[in-house]
Amino acid sequence: MSEALPYVAAAILHAIVNENVPKYFRPNDFDFHEDKPSIFASDGRATSGEIREALSALIERKLILRVDDKYTEPEYILSESFWIEDVSKLPSGRSYYDRLATRGTNWLTEALTNIHRENSQIEIPSAADIPAADRYVSVNDNEKIEEILESVADLISAVKEERTNSFDDKEGRLGELLAFDLLLQQPQISVPAVEFMLRETVSYLAIKFADKAIGIAANALLLLAASFFGIHF
């Protein structure tokens, strides 16, 4: 669970309950969502990855529902069985929801600003700075790799479901992601190869599809993989 999750989840539910977003809403409908998804958030605004994590938590707790459509990107709606007492099901219980209601969005901005600044102080070395002998990573953290592989699977699924006519390189990008998935399952993983895939394929999808399901999944993968393999952009 990221440090931002309890804040963002409370803010999303608060916005829905107070009808500050459409009845059927998308991640970019929130005024605290960053304008252009990126690997690192702007101060005071939530990344696509943070909002996606919060939406998943709200769905898991049956506070909201995901509405899928064959020809449009997924939307979300408040659960029909929602009652205000259900706020206690949030990751933070009622605490952050009530504090947001009392202090307003300035409180949320303060929290996200400090979280992002704290995270940005962690120095992540470039793959080019890693000695050649150490540029293959022997995977010991199986739990983290599984999390990254799940993120790759989410992106592959989003690419498969995308039906935009302008996605003329869909099959090629899908093949690249499948190769990336295979790379991550090796006992020793090449850091330069991971960096190449993140830059050439995953970043491309994040930019091309922005706030669509592909862009959200791509940004989540960038965050996870760049942090684990010590890559920064």
N, C-alpha and C positions, 0 to 999 in steps of 0.2 A: 504494500500500500504506500503510495507516495505521500509526502507531507501535505500536498495540495488537496488530496482527495476529500477530507472532511469539509473543507471550505467550499470547494467547487460543487460537491454534491448538495450541500445545504443551499448554496446560491441558486442552483438549477431548480430545486424543488420550490424554493421561495418564489422564484420568477414565474413558475407554472401556476402555483396556487393563487398568486396575485394577478394573474392574467397579463403579465408583462411580455409574454411571447404568444404566438398563435396557438390555437387549440392543438393543431398538429404541427409540431415544431421540429426544427433541425438544429444540429450543434451550433451553426453560425448565427442563429437567431438571438443569441444572448449578447447583451451589450458589453459583457466582460470577456467575450471571446476575442482573441487577437485577430486583427484584420487579415493577416497573411500567415498561415501556419508555417512554423519554422522549427528547427531542432531545439532552439532555446527561446523561451518566451520573452516578450517585452515585459518590462516591469509592470506589475499590476493587472495583467491580463492573462487569462488562462490559455494554454496551448490546446491544440486539437487533441493531443494525446491525453492531457489532463481531463478534458471534457469527456472524451471517449471512456476513460477509466471511470469517471463519475456516473455516466449514463449506464455503464455495465453494472455498477454497484446498485443503482436505483432499480434496475430491472431485476437483479438478483433478489432484492428485498420486496419486489412486487409493488413498488411505489409508482412506477411508470411501465408502459408497454411499448414495445417496438412494433411498428406497422410497416410491413414489407410490401412492395409493389413491384410487379414485373418490369415496369418501364421507367420507374423513377427511383431515386435514392431513398433509403429508409427514412421514415419519420417516427416521431415518438409522441405519446399522448399520456396524460395522467390516468392512472389505473381507475377503472370504473368503481372499484370497491374502496377507493381511497377515502379515508376519514381523517380529520385533522390530527387526531391522536396518533395516527400512523407516522407522524413526524419523528416519533421516538425510535423508529426503525433505521434512521439515518446512521452512517458510520460513526457520527459524533453524538448520537442520541438527539435530544432537543437542543443541546447546548449552543451549537454554532448557528442553528436556524433562528433561535431566539435572539442571539447576539446580533445577527444580521438584521433582523426585524427592528431591533432597537437602535443600532448604530448606523445602519444604511450601508451603501456601497463603498464608502470611504474605508470602512473597516475591512471589507474584502480586498480592496486595492492594497491596503497596508500589508495584509497578510501575504498576498501573492507576491508583492514586491520584495518583501524580506525573504520569502522562500526562494525566489529565483536568484536573488543576490547571493544568498548563502550557497546555493548550488553552483553558481558561476565562479565561486572562489576556489572550487576544487580543480586543480590543474590536471588536465588530461593530455598526456604526451601524444604527439603525432606518430603515426606508424613509421615515418621516416626517421624518427629519433630513436627507435628501438634497434639495438645491434642486430646485425643480420642473423646471428645464431639464435636470437630470441624472437625472430619474427614468425615463428610457428608456435602457436599456443597449444599446449597439452591441456585438454579440458578436464578439470577436476570439479568445477562447479556445475554439476549436471542439472541442478534445479534451475540455474540461470539460463543455461543453454536450452533447456526445455521451454522456458518462457520465451526465449528468442524464436525458437522453432514454431511455437504456437502463434507468435506474431507474424512470422513468414506465412504460415498457413492461412491466417486471417487475410493477409494481403493477396495471396493467390486466389482465395475465394472471392474477394472483392473484384479482382481482375476478371475472373471467369464470369461474374454476374454483370459486368459493365457492358452495356449495349450501345454506347455512343458511336455514331457513324464515323466520327473523326478519329476513333481509336484504331487506325489502320495497321499499327504495329502490335496489336494485342497478342497474337500468337507468339511473336518473337520475344516480347517482354515476359510472357508467361513461361516460355522455355528458359529464360534467364533466371527467373525466380525459382523454377524447379531445380536448376543447377545450383543455385545458392543454397537451397534446402539440403541438397546432397552434400555440398561442401561443409555445412555446419554439423553434419552427422559423422564427420571423420574424427579419429582419435587425436590427430594433430591438424590444426586449422591454420592456414596461411593468412596472416593479418593483412598483407598487401592485397590478397585476393578478396578478402572481405571488404576492405576499403574501396576497391575498384567497383564491386557490386553495389555498395551503398551509394557511391558517387554517380555511377553511370546508369543504374537501373532504379534503385529505390528513390533517390533524390529527384530523378526525372519524373517519376510517377507522382511524388508528393507535390511537385510544382504544377505539372500538367492538369491534375485533377483537384487541386486545392481542397475545398471543403467537401468534396464528394467522398463517398465511402472509401475509395482507393486512396485519396490523399490523406484521410484520417488514419487509415491502417499503415500507410507508408511512413508517416511521421512518428507513429508509435514505434515502429520497427527501427527507425533511425535513432531514436532516443535510447532504446534498449541496447542495440548492437554497438553504437558508437561509444557508449559508456563502458560496456563490458570489454571491448577489444582495445580501448585506449586510443580512440580516433577522434579528432575534432576537425570541424569544417571551417 
